[in-house]
């Protein structure tokens, strides 16, 4: 294995460069998997502080060769070690011989479940001994047969197994099955190592079966006392732990016999009792199926002016808003929905809203209303939005609502009702009672440690929604990885709008081969909008922050979702909207005193960031913050927040404000008590109450996404986690139909023109690069020429530039402004030598439309890491006869930062054409005053 230590499998380019930089010697090298060609490799070599990357490609016969400079004949090798050995000599076409291998770091043993240490260790990366068909001596210690057995284990296990038992199995398949194979080859068929593994794995089962037998026999004797013999196990009393498998099998057989006969025995006994005493069994009344009911008229008491109070009544079904004065009690005014021009929500006054209504020609009436709370205001706005949607004449929706839920079920069945979870009621930013039961268009439910069968769980969710909403939701997708499940349900009328459904899963458990930890994902198109959903269960334990970060990176790299043409892009850029949720398992990073003892619950260095918390707070101190709802003090040391601030995970993702208590670790059956200590064979583990269960999202720029609720339930107590929910208002697009049919006249073309592009990469490479342009509005991918400017004077950074002559003019398939305003461009910076991506980004076309060039700036990402920045000038030209557009349903609600105008009922006459406040999408950041990448200031000489 020492000779293979330079092979690092699928690490990223950024990680490879960091490892070589630490080595710091010319000739230091490593090999990783190629990101651009499947089955190929990338040889990374350090020389004069720069990393040079060479592709190692297999030919048709499986022979490996290095792509070097022209004029150097290619050498072919059967194995990767042979190739590396040959290039350790000079004059082979590389900038320097391969002198110092950078060894692969060994991971610490993985943890496989909450609070339990995994039994299996890290499986070392195996160097591919051959790529073609010629055999070669195996380099790893695992033969083909154990590999097949390991694969069968992964394929066969679909339920939630006990973590310790899976640890025993993984340990056996990783290390001991080879010994049994050798013994079998020598004529010893006893399989001693398998027997030892089974005996150890089943040791705890003896006492469990003894207790179970005792209870079952007691219940059975109640209904049939004279006939049931006592089992041998009970006659001997509770047996100590005994590894004898025959006795264990006898006990299991007895339990099986009891369980199969017990139900019949109890039924017969009860029937005899009824007959003997002339008892009448009560008839069971079957409730009629729920019928869809129209939404009731909702009333809001609001304040107008300084003291006057009025009643706003919203009738969604009839499409009217009625304003009634409290003093007179008579209807003052009825406003039809088509007369409501705009709704303005003030951010300076959380409960204030302005209603702009059409009146006479060129005149509008503005009224300001102040609601008792921001929650009531949001409910009023949602009802008006729903009213607009229901009474619009659109064939396809422009706005949908999405409910996302996550819950670690703790391997116990759910309660009979999930109403609070599915209607977003409980603690935190929750739905108002007037809007809680409005059905959402899409429900996405993610669970972890879910012991129910797949079909049973789906039907339970569907029946729960049918009871609550009187709608028979349809299943879009179900994806499971052992006990990790994700279910996507949609309204029946949307089923035809869903297409291109993809599912995927990634295992990150023991040695990244077992699915007790990992992620499941679903992606699809809703008309013209792409959605991605990822439900994950990351490594547990307060000290496992780095492992959780690695889990996130592995999932990001390995999950196969979305358009295959975008497979080279970062997963977070492939979708218009991506939701990521689950039991992320990030804890509070702090020292805690429990009784006379002091425990550290995270990585070092956290105590300095505890804010007003005592450097060693007691459990009572933490509970006091929770009781007083002083969550920000605790969130300041939340590991997920800290890692996001360091740009380690979830770059550019959003999360709603957390105003609910920590969701883990509760005493089961209650939400009043947190359980702090977990006793293990390795000692006592302290579980500080933490926000393990989270929901985050990331959207393309200049799209509409509003989070309406984010909270947890307070009445579902079967697990030690509380279910978490979030609801979203999402803008969607449909298939665009141009007003002028193609071919009806001279074709007018829109064009996307670039004046210049400048890129700064965080890399030690000096490679020439080109840019790839992808978009659904282009017939095919387009490519630029090589960069015309290059500067690597600043260590660790590479500055590249392209002039307009080396950038392609792009022609969208449709020239209409309305169509182009919804489109996005995905750009990828690729090295000429390796064809691997140095970073990707997304640019919204809406703000680039016009006759003059507009400046843009954005980050570059690759495999979840920020790898640089891009800025430049571009414009999107649209033919004059294709400039018509219309207001979207979600654009009539806008936001105003400051209350600059006094509240008034006076008629106003705006300048024609009416200048209406446009809503700024929440996902669109405010324009930056300067450039975001510090390297720009370094290059430009600023201090």
N, C-alpha and C positions, 0 to 999 in steps of 0.2 A: 504493500500500500504506500510505502514511502515514495516510490517512483511516481505514484499517481497524485501526489499531494498538490501539484500545480494545477489540477483540473478542478474548477470551481462550479461546474454545472451551469445553472441559469441565472447567475448573479447579473446585475445590471451593469451597463457601461460605467455609470457613476461610481458604483461600489468598486469595480475593477480599478478605476483610476485612483480611488482613495487608497486601496491596498498597495498599489505600486508607488504612490507618493510616500507612504510610510516606509516602504523598503528603501527608497532614496538612492539606489545605486544603478548606474548604467548597466544594462543587461539583465535587470530584474524582469521577470516575465510570469505570466499565468495564461491559462486557456479557459475560456468560458463558451457556453453555447451561443451560436449566432442568433441575433434577433431578426435578421432579414431572410435567412434561408433555413428551412427546416432540415435537420440532419447535418448541418454544417457547424463550424466552430470559428471562434475569433481568438487569434493569438495577439495578446496585448504585451507590448514591449516598451520599457522605459529607456529613454536615451536623451541626455542633456535636458532633463526636467520635463520632457514632453513624452506623451504616450503615443506610440505608433501601433495601429491596429491592422492586422492582416487577416484576411479571410482564408480559412482552411476548408476547401470544398471537396466533396466526393464526386468521382466521375461515374459513368454508367456501369463500370465494373466494381465500383465501391472503393477504388483506390483514392487515397487522400493526397492533396497537393496544396501548396501555399501560393496564393496570388501575390507575386512580387513585381518588381519593376520590369518594364519591357526590356527584352534582350537577354534576360536571365532564363535559361531553360528550366521548366518546371520539373521538380522531382516528385515521384509518386511513391507512396508508402502504403503498406497493408494496414498498419495500426497507427494510432495516435502517438503512443510512446516511441515508436520507431522514428516518426517524423520529428518529434522533439529532440531526440538524441542526435539526429543528423544535423539539425540547425544549431547545435551547440558549438559547431565549428564555424570559422570565419568564411567570408566570401561565398555566401549562399543567397545573396540578394536582400538580406535584412540590413537595417541600419547598424546593427551590432549583433554579435552572436548571443544566443540564449545562455546566460551565465548563472543567474541566481533565481531559482524557482521561488515564487511567493506561495507559501504553504496555506492550505485551506484551514481555517479555524474550525475547531470542533465545538459543536453546540453542547450546552449542558443538557442533561436529561429532560425530556419534555414532561409537562404536566397534562394529564388527560381529562380531568374533570374537576368540578368545583370542590376545592378542599382536599383532593386526593392526589397523591403523587403517582405519576405513571411509573409502571414497572419497566417499560421499554426505553432504551436509550436512543440516541440519534444514530441513524443508519448513515454510514459514511458514503460520500459521493463515489460512485464507481466510474472509473475511466472506461469509455467504450473501447473494448479491445479490438474491434474490427467494425468496418462499415460495409464491406462487401460480403462475399460469400465464402471466402477462404477462412478456415478455422484458425484460431489463435489460442494460445494458452490463456486461461482465464486469469484476470488480474484481481477480481474481487473474490472474497471467500464464500460467496453464495453461488451455488450451482443452479442450473435451469429448473430442476425439480422443486427446490424450495421456493424459487421465484413464482412458479405456477401455483404452489400451495398458498403462498401469500396473496396472490391475486384472487384465488378462489375465496379466501377468507373475506376479502373486501367485497366481492360480488355477492356473497351469500348473506351477510349480516345487514339487515335493513331495520331492525328494531333498535331500541335503546338498551344496549348491554351494560352489565355492571362494569365499571371502569377497571377495577382491579382484575377481574377475570380476563378482560381484553388485554390487560398488561401482561398477564401470564402467557396468553396465546402469542402475542407479538414477540415476547422474549423467546418463546420456544421456536417460533418460525425464523426468527432472526439469528439465533445462536445455537440451538440444540438439535434441530431436526437434522442437520448435517451429521451429527454424531450418531443419531439413530440410523441414518442411512448407511453410514460406514459399518455399524454393527450388523445391520441386516445383510450387507454385502459379505461380511465375514461369517455368516451363518448363525447369528444370534437374533432370533425373532422376538425377543421379549420387549423391545422398545422401552428400555429402562427410563430414558429421559422423559418420554411422554407420560409414563405412569407417575413419575415424580411431579410433573407439571399438573396433571389432573388432580392428584392427591392434595397438593398445596392449594390449587384453585378452589377445590370443593371443601376445604377444611371447615370453613365457617358455615357450610350448608347443613352440617349435622345438627348443630344447636337450633338453627332456624326451623328445620323439619321437626325436631322434637317438640318445640313450642307449638308449631302449627298442628301437629298430630294431637297434642294434648287438648287444644281448643276444639278441634273437629270431633274428637271422641266424646268430649263432654256434651257438645250440642247433639250428637247422634244419640247418646244415652238418654237425653231428656225425652226424645220422641220414641225410643225403642230400648228401654233399659234392660230387659232380661236377655236379649238375643245377641248383643254385640260383644264379641270377645275382646279382651285387652291385647294390645299389640306387644310383641316381645320388647320393643323399645321402652314402653311404658312400665312393663313389669320390672325392668332393670333400673327404673328411674331415669333421670336425664343423663344421657351418656356424655362423657367428656368428648372433646374433639377427637375424632377417630378417622384416620385416612383410609380405612378399609372400604373399598368401593362396593363389595358385595352387600355389606350391611346397608350402605347408602342406597343402593338400588332397591333393596327390600323396603326401606322406609319410603322411597319415592313411590313404589308400587302400592303401598298401603294408603298413602295420601291420595293417589289417583283413584283407588277403589272407593275411598270415603267420599271424595268430591263427586264422583259420578253417581253415587247412590243416595247422597244426602238430600238433594232436592226432591227426589221421588218420595223419600221417607217422610220428609216434613209435609209435603203436599197430602200424602195419604193420611197422616195423623190429623191434620187440620180438617180434612173432609169428614173423617170419622167423628170428630168433635162437633162439627156442624150438624151432622145427621142425628147424633145422639141427643142433642139439646134443642132440636128444631130451630136452629138459628138461620136467619135469612141473610145471605150475603148482600151487601149494599151494591146496587147497580152503579156501574161506572159511566158517568156522563162524558161523552166525547164532545169536546168543544168544537164548534163549527170553524172551518178555516177562516182566517182573517180576510176581511174584504177591504180593498183599497178605499180610503176615505179622503175626501178633499181636505186641504189644509185649512184649519179654522182661522177666522179673522183674529189677528193679533193686535193688542192695544199697548201703547206706550205713553206713559205720562211724562211730559217734557216741559221745560221752562222756556218761555219766549220773553225776550227783553230782560228786565231786572227782576220782575216778580210774577208776571202773568204765567199761568199754567194752562196748558192745552192737552188734549188727548189726540194722539195720532193712531189711527186704525188702518192697518194694512190688510187688504183683502186680495191675496195672491190670485185666487180663482177668477175674480171679476176684473182684476187689474186696476184697482183704484186705491188711492190714499185719501182718507177722510180726516179733516182737521176739525175738532170740536172743542169749543171753549168750555172750561169746567164750570164757569159761573152760570151760563145760560143753559147748558146741556143740549142745545140744538146744534145740528150740523151747520158748520160755518162754510165749509168748502169741500167739494169732492174733486180730486185731481186724477184724471185718467193717466195711465202709465205712459201713453205716447206723448203726453204734454210735459213729462219730466225730462228736462234736457240734461241735467247734470247734478251729481251728488258730490259735494266737496267735504272731505273729512279733514278736520284741523288737527295737526300734530301738537300744537302748542296747548290746546285745550282738549284733553282726551275724550270728553263726552260731547263735543260740539260737532254739529254737522250743518251744512248749508244746502238747501234744496233750491235749485234753479228751474223754474217752470216757464213754459211758453205762454204768452198772453196774446196781445194784439200784434199786428204786423210790426216787426223790428223791435219788439219790446219783450222783456222777460221780467219775471218776478222772482226775487231772491228772499228766502226766509231762513233765518238761523234758529236752530233748535238745540237745546242743551239737555242731554240725557243724564239720568242720575249716575250712570257709570259708563265706562268705555265698553264694557261687556254688552250693555243694553244697546248702545249705539251700533256695535258690530252686528247684533242680531237684526236691528232695523235695516241696516245696509244689506245684509244677506237676503232678507226677505224681498227687498226692492230688486236686488239682482236676480233672484229667482223669478219674480214677477216679470221682469224684462225678458228673461229667457223663455218663459212659458208663452208669452204673447208675441214673441218675435216671429217673423215669417221665414226664418232661415231653415233651409232643408237640413243643414248639418250644424252641430253645435260649435260654438266658438269658446265656450267656457264649460268646464266640468269640475266636479268636486271629487277629491280623492281622500279616502280614509286609510291611514297606515297604522297598524298596531303591532306591537311586539310584546311577548310574554315568555319568560322562562317558567314553565309549568311545574318544575320540580319533580318530574316523573310521577305525578299524581293526577287522577282524572279531574276535569274541570267541574265547577259547580253547575247546577241546572241552568242558571241564567248568566249570560254574558252581557246583559243589557247595558250596564254602565260602561263597559269597554267599547261596545259597538256604537254607543251614542255619545261618547266623549264626555262622560259626566264623572265627577270625582273631585280631585285636587289639582291645582295649577290653573293654567289658562284653559278653561273649559267652555263648552257650548252653553249658551243661555237656554233655559227651558223652552223658550218659544221656537228655537231652531234645532234643538237636539234630535228630534225625531224626523227631521227632513232627510230622506234617503240620499246617500251619496251615489255618484255614478260608478265609482270603482272602490272596492274594498280589497286591501292587500294585508293579509294577516300572516305575520311571522311568529313562529314559536320555537323554543328550544326545550330540550328535555321533555318532549311531548310523547307520552307512552301510548297514546291512542293509535289505532290503525289508521292508515291513510284515508280510506274510504269513510270510515266512521267519523273522523275529524271533519272532513269536508261536508258530509251530510249534517253534522251537528251545527256547523257554521251556517249552512244554507237554511236550515230550519229555524235557527235563532233569528236570522235576518228576516225570514218570512213572517215570523211571529211579530217582530218589531215594526217592520216596514210594509208588510203585506205585498211583498215583491218576491218573485221566484228568481233569485239571482243565478246567473249562469257561470259555470267554471271556465275560466280562460286557461289556467295552468295550475298544476300542482307539482312541486319539486321537493323531494325529500332526501336527506342524507342522515340515515339513522334516525335520531330523534329531533333533528333540525328540519323544520317544514316551512314552506311558503305556499300560500293559497291566494290566487287572484280571482275575484268574483266581480262581475259587471252586471248592470241592468240588462234585461233581455233586449231592449231596443238598441243597445250598443254592440251587441254580439257581432253584427255584420261589419262593424267599423274596426274590429280588431283583426290584425293580420301580422304575418311574419313573427309568430310566437317562437321564442327560443328559451330553453332552460339549460342550466348548468349547475355543477356543484364542485367544490374544492375541499379536500381534506387537509386539516392542519393539526390533527391529533398526534398521537405517538408517532414520532419519526415522519410526520406528514403523510402517513399511510392509513390512519384510522379516522373514521368520520365522527367520533364523539365530539370533536371540535372542527370547525370549518364554516362553510358558507354555502347557501343555495341561492340561485338567482333566476329571475324571469325577465325577459325583455319582449316588447311588442310595439307595433305601430298602432296608434289610435288615429285613424285617417292619415293625416300627414305629419303627425307628431310622434316622435320616438320616446318611449319610456323604458327605464331600467329600474329594477328593484333587487336589492341584495339584502338577505337576512343572514346574519352570522352569529356564531358563538365562539368568542376568542378565549385565549388561555386565561385561566383563573389564577388567583393569588395576588396579593398586594405588591409583591416584589417582582412580578412578571411583566412589567411595563414594556421592556424591550422585546419580550416574546410576543406581546400583543401587537406591537408595531410591526414585527416581522410577519405575524399572521395576516395583518392588513395588507402588507406588501405582496405576500404570496397569493392572496385572494385576488388582488387587483391585477396581478400578472397572469394568473391561471384561469380565471373565470372566462368562459367563452360565451359571450352574449353580443347581440346586436348584429349589424350588417357585417358580413364577412369581408367586404371591401375595406372596412375601417379597422380590421384586425391589428394593423400596425400602430394604431393610435391608442393613447392612454384610455383605459376603460371609462374614466370620468368625462371624456370628451365625445364619446360615441353616441350619446343620447341628448335629446332636447332637455329631458328632465331625468335625473338619477336620484333615487332614494336609497339610503343605506341605513340599516337599522338592525337591532338585535341586542343580545346580551354581550356588549362590548367588554364588560368585566373590568373597566378602568375604575380604580378606587381613589380614596382620599389619601394623599401622600403625606403622612404626618406621624409623629410620635404620640403614643397614647398611654396613659396610666390607667391600668385596670387593677384596682385594689392596691397592694403594695408594690406591684410590678410595673415596669415600663417597657412598652413594646414599640418597635418601629414597624410601620405597616407599609412602607414603600421603599423607594430608592433613596440614597443619601442626598442631603442638601435641601430637604424640603422644609425644615423647621424655620429657615430664614424667611420663608414666604407665607407665614401663617397669619399675617395681618394682626388682628387684635386677639387672636387665639394665643393663650399661654404656650410657650415652646413645648411643654409637655402637658397638654390638656387632659383632664380626666374624662371619663365617660359622661359624667354629669355636665361638664362644660359643653360637650358636643351636643348632648340631648337638649340642653338649654337653647343653643342656637337653632336647633330644629323646631323646638316648641315655639320659639319667638319668630319663626319664619325668617331668620337671618341667614338665608341660604347663600348669599354672595360671599360671606366670610368663609364658608366651607368650599364653595365652588372655586375660590382662589387657589386651593390646593388640590383641585380635582385633576387627576392624572391626564384625562383626555384633554381638558382645557390647556394644561401645561404642555402637552405634546403637540397640540395644534399650534400653540404660540411659537414653538420651536420649528414649525414646518416639518414635523416628523410624519404626521398622518393627516388625512382629510384636508388637503390643501384646497382652499377656496370653497369649501363646503359651508353651508349655513345650518344653524340650529336655532330653534325657538328659545325664547327666554325660559329658563327653568325656575318656576315658582311653585314647585311641588316638592315634598320631602323626599329624601333618598328612598329608592325603591328596593334596596337590598341591605341587610338580611333580616327579615322579619321572623318572628315566631309564628309558625303555621297555626292557622285558626284565629289569628288576631292581627290587627294593624296598630296595636298600642305598644308593642314591645319589640325592640330589636334584640337579636341574639348576637352577642359579641364574641363568644369563644366557641371554637370548634376543636374538639379533642381528637388527636390523631396519634398514630404509633410513633410519629416523629416529634411529637410535642404538642403544645397548645398553639392554635392559630387564632389570631385576633382579626375579626371582621368588623372594621369600622363601617357604620352605615354609609352607603355609597350609591351614586347614580350609575349603576352598572348598565341599565337598560336605556338606550338612547335612540333617537331618530334624527338623521341628518339628511340634507339634500343639496344637490348642485344642479344648476340650470344654465343653459346657454345664455350669453348676454342678450339683453333687450328682449327677454321673454317675460310673460306674465306668470308670476307665482306668488301667492299670498298664503301664509300659514295662519289659519283661523283659530287653531287650538293646539295646545301641547300640555299634556298632563298625565296623571295616573289615576287609577280607580282606588277607592278606599273601602270597597265592600266585597272584593274577591280575595279570599284569604286561604285558599287551599295550598298555595306555594309560599316559599320564603321570598319570592319576588312579587312585586305588584305589576299588573299589566300597564303598559304605557301606550298612549294614543296620540296621534296628531292628524289634523285635517287640513286640507289644502284646496285653494281655488286656483285652477290651472288653465291658462289659455292654450287652446289647441287650434290647429289649422286643418283644412280639408283640401281635397283635390281641387286645384284652381282651374276654373273654366273661363278662358278669355272671352271677352265680349265680342271680339272679332275672330271669326273662325280662321284657322291657318289656311293660307292659299286664297283668301277672299280679296287680297290686294297685295301691293308690294310689301315684301317682308321688311319690317323695321326691326333692327337688332339693338338690344341693349349691350353694353360692354362694360367690363370691369378693367380699369386702367391703373397701373402702378407707376408712381413717379420715382420712388426709391423705397428700399427696405434695408434696415440696419438691425443686426442681430448681435447680441452679446451672450456667449455661452460660458457656462461654468465647466471648463474642461481644460485638461493639459494637452489635448491633441492639437495638431497644426493642420488637420485635414482640410482640403477644399470641400465645399459643400454646395448643394443645390436645394431647391424648395419644391415640394410637391403640393399641389392645390386640389382639394377634394370638396365637392358639394353636390347635393341632390339636384341643384339647378344646372349642373354641367353634364354634358353627355358622357364625358370620361375624365379621368384624372389628367391634369396638366402639370408640366414640369418646367422649371426655370433653367437657365444656364448656370454655370459655376459662378461663385461669387467673384466680383471684380475688385474687391478691397479686402485686406486682411491685416490684422494687427494682433500680435500676441505678446506685447511688451509687458503687460501686467501679468504676473504669475497667477496661474489658475483660471485665467479668462482668455477667451478667444473672441475678437471682434471681427465681424464679417459685414460686408456691404454689397448691395446689388443696385445697379442703375436701371433706369427704365428700359434700356436696350436689351438687357438680359432677363427681363421679366415678361411673361406672356400676357397678351391681352385676352381676357376671358370673355366668351360670349354665352350668356345664359340661354337655356332652351326656350324661355318665354321672356318677353321684354316688358311685361306689365309691372307698373309700380306696386300695385297691390300684392302681386306675387313675390316680387323681389324683396319687399319689406319684411317678409317672414323668413328669408333665407339666411344661411350662415355659411361661411367658408372655413374649412379646416386646413391648416397649413402644417407641414412637417419639414423640419430641417434635417437633411440626410447627408452623411459623409460620402464623398465620391468613391473612396477606396473601399469602405465597408458596406455601403448602402444601408447603414443602420441609422436610426433616428437619434438626433441629439436633443430633440424637443418638439412638442406639438402645441398648437394653440387654436383658438376659435375666434373668429371675427364676425360680428353681426353686420349685415349689409344695410340695415335700415338707416343708420346714422351716416352712412357713407354715400347715400344717394344725393346727387346734385351735379351742377356743372363745374364746380370748383373742387379741387382735391381737399380731402379731409385728413387730419392727422389721427393715427391710432397708436395705441401702445398696449401691450398685453404681456403676461407671463408666458413662459414656455414650460411645459410639463412632460415628463416621461416616466412611466412606471410609478406614478404617485409622487414623484419628487419634482421640485422646482429646479429646472436646469438652465434657466436664463431668461432673457427678455427680448422682445421684438418691438420695434417701432418703425413707422414709415408714413408715407402719404399715398392715398388712393382715392379714386372716385368711381361711382357707379353711374354711368350715363343711361338715361331712360328716354326713349323717343317721346316727343311732345304729345303725340296722340295717344300715348299709353300711360299718361300720368294721373289718371283718375284713381281715386281710392275712396274708402269709406271708413267710418268709425267702427271699431270693434265693440262688442257688448261690454267688455271689461274696461274700455277707455272712458266711459261716461262717469265712472267714479274716479275722482282725482284727490290728490293730497296737497295741502297748503301748509307750509312751515309756520308762518306767523299770521296772526289775526290782525291784518292791517286795515281792514274795512270794518266800520261799526255795523252791528246788527241793525237791519232795517227791513221794513215791509214796503218800502217805496219802490215804484216802478223804475227800472233803469233801461237806458237805450244804448246798448253797446255799439261800437263802431262796426259798420259792415265791412267785410263779412265778420260774423261774430267770432271773437277770439276766445276760444274755450280752453280752460286749463287742461293740458294733456296729462294723463296719469304717467308717472315715471315707474316703470316696472321695478319691483323690489330687488330683482336680481341684477339690475344695472347699477354698478357703483358710480359714485359721484366722480365727475372729471377730476383727474389728479392735477395738482398744481405743478408738479415736477415729475421726473421720471422715478420709477419705483426701484430699479436695480442700482445698488450703490456703485456698481462698476462703471456706470455712465459718468458719475462724477469723477471717478478715478481717471478714466480715459480723457475726460474733458478738462482735467486740471483743477477741478474745484476741490477745496479742502473739506 
